[in-house]
């Protein structure tokens, strides 16, 4: 066996810096660095290279101790991880709903047991939308490394005992792992991403390099050639790859081979001047706590804000991550890692990690410790969108699946007839209109389509069937001859096309009432309720100023009223000087909206009761006389 020198290599810390910066940029700025997730693969190769070199040297000298190896690993990994897991659980206590907190407890237990990759495999893929809400998602890679550390020293000891070639064993296992990865990436991409067997080749390529160091050409020319090829491979991977590629698969060759080439070239200019530069070395020294801190902070930033983070916010979070990483390295890692080794430290850290696992288990067992949040707040925060009352797939069409309305969407035997034409926000008016029918005599024709505002001849982005369905609704309107047409939707664009709709309806002799947009809750009203409780520890007021400003009423009134339409402001009915309506009572059923713009049944009844006389004009009383 021919091992690497035990001498410290600053360029390896510089390479760690590159790896962690790739991951941070991918998580914070995914559009700018779509393949930054390969930073984890760089870490894997470095770990296999360093760990195998250490074990092989000690085995050759006859002083390798499995207990001391695990002692070093525990002192290296546990201190910072315990701090971050504690902080994550504390943040979850204050800012997570019970269901999400219970999931965090489960993930904490798995992370403390170094099974995060297996736990995540059973939940969802790394690139799935739901995964982006998991504060401990990034610890899957730590699980793979620890599983490697658990078995690899035993295999090396076995190889040394029976005088087997370590490099040959590492190469054979690495090839088998890579072939398994290639075979499974098609049928089982999520398992291939998370399983240690399909990732082991990345660590084993580092092991092969460490054991075959004597075969590496140390000349400056050869080193520079290898280093620049390595830089190119890692850069191509970071730029070309994205979450849509089947990874690892064959694509993993790029970052893995690139990292191995860089590690093999300590004499290269890139290594000596760039990677070994003080700024990169400093980042490399704090790379482990920086990796641990950045993702929980990004996730909780979004949770606390109840919305996507802006670019400056993400930059500030990365800065905070760096400061916390430095503090963790200086005041937590160094005392445990570089102090005098002792079994007491190892046992204490092991007990601390066990306590973290127990805490995670308690959170799961306690159903997310739901006693933290009053029952009515939990219920309001989980209010569902009430599509059943909107007659979804019958009178509210999903235009990707349906293009025809059910026959009973029109009350053909009742007059006056009110036609409701618009998108899903218009469908949300139906519960209120049905309630109004209990005291007023009128019929309803519901001809609504999801994500399709009543704008004739408009091409709606992402909804190619909207134009044709609006033509069909106009044709049906000519057939059923409604007395009143209520136009409603999420009015953001196509106002000129809405004007065409008004003009076409006036030609068939209908009263046209344009109902302005309802308040927009950017975070969603259920999230506003939760956020308000987290900040103030009480129920949100009945009127609250958290809705977005209204920028459409004035423009719509100016554009459409001269064409013969009547304009009714939904915002004026739902909002006052103190803010917009959030609830009409204290229970979850009394919440006014179920998301950003869709009214609940109670919200719909409140709005319609406020505007029904203006919608009907004199038509309803005429209907009673017939």
Secondary structure, 3 states (H helix, E strand, C coil): CECCCCCCCHHHHHHHHHHHHHHHHHHHCCCCCCCHHHHHHHHHHHHHHHHHHHHHHHHHHCCCCHHHHHHHHHHHHHHHHHHHHHHHHHHHHHHCCHHHHHHHHHHHHHHHCCCHHHHHHCCCCCCCCHHHHCCCHHHHHHHHHHHHHHHHHHHHHHHHHCCCCHHHHHHHHHHHHHHHHHHHHHHCHHHHHHCHHHHHHHHHHHHHHHHEHHHCCCCHHHHHHHHHHHHHHHHHHHHHCCCCCCCCHHHHHHHHHHHHHHHCCCCCHHHHHHHCCHHHHHHHHCHHHHHHHHHHHHHHHHHHHCCCCCHHHHHHHHHHHHHHHHHHHHHHHHHHHHCCCCHHHHHHHHHHHHHHHHHHHHHHHCCCCHHHCCHHHHHHHCCCCCHHHHCECCCEECCCCCCCCCHHHECCCCCCEEEEEECHHHHCCHHHHHHHCCCCCCEEEEEEECCCCCCCCCCECCECCHHHHHHHHHHHHHHHCCCEEEEECCCCCCHHHHHHHHHHHHCCCCEEEEECCCCCCCCCHHHHHHHHHHHHCCCCCCEECCCCCCCCHHHHHHHHHHHCCEEECHHHHHEECCEEECECCCCHHHECECCCCCECHHHHHHHHHHHHHHHHCCHHHHHHHC
